[in-house]
C-alpha cells in the first residue's frame, strides 16, 4: 500500500498547486476570454487529478477496470460502490466531470463566467472533502 500512498500524495500535491492559482469565483465576470480559458484549464486539471487518484486506487485494489465511452462515469460509480467516496461527493464530482467533458469539446469562446462560477466557488470545498475521503481510505 506504500506505493499507492506515494502516488496519491503526489497527485494531491499537484492538485494543491492548482488551487494556489485558482481565482476567487467573484472575479470570473471580470476576466478576459483568455483568462477564463485558464480557469477552465485549472478546473479540468483538478478533475483529471481526481480521476488519476481514483484510477490508481482502483488498480491497486483490483477493482473493475473502466473501459468504453462511459468509463469516466463508471470510475465514480466504482469509487462510490467501494466506499472510497460518498454518494454526495460522487454527485458533486459529477459536475466537474460534466465540465471536463464540455471543456474538452468546446471552443474557448464558448466558456462563460456565469457557468463556471458555481464550479470555482465549490471547487476547494469539494477537493477538501475528496482529499479527506482519500486519506481515510488509503
Phi, psi and omega in degrees: 000345181297322180299317181293322178297320179295315180295317179295316180301319179296317178295318179297322177296321177296318179293321176305318179296326177300317183287345173290337182258345184291126178285166173292140183301334180291341180278341188305317182298343184260002182273151175287169177302319179296318179292322176298322177297324177294318177296318178300320178295322177296317177299317178299314180295321177303310182292324176300320177298319177300312180298320179301317180295313181296323177295316181298316179295316180301315179298317183293333180266358181068030181281164182312128178291147179260127182218169174080186184297325186258025184297329180297315179291320178299324179299316177296318178298317179298318179297319178291313182299333180258016174060030174279321176228160178278167175298319179301314180293323177300317179295316179297315179294332177302328176295323179286326174297315179298319179294319179303316179296314180299312182299322181294337185244358183260165171270152180302331180288350179263014178264129184236134182304316184295333177281331183270337184307311181298326179292315179294317182302317184268350190303316184290322178290322176297318179297316180297321176295318178298313181301316179297317179299315183293316179298321177294323184286315182274000000 
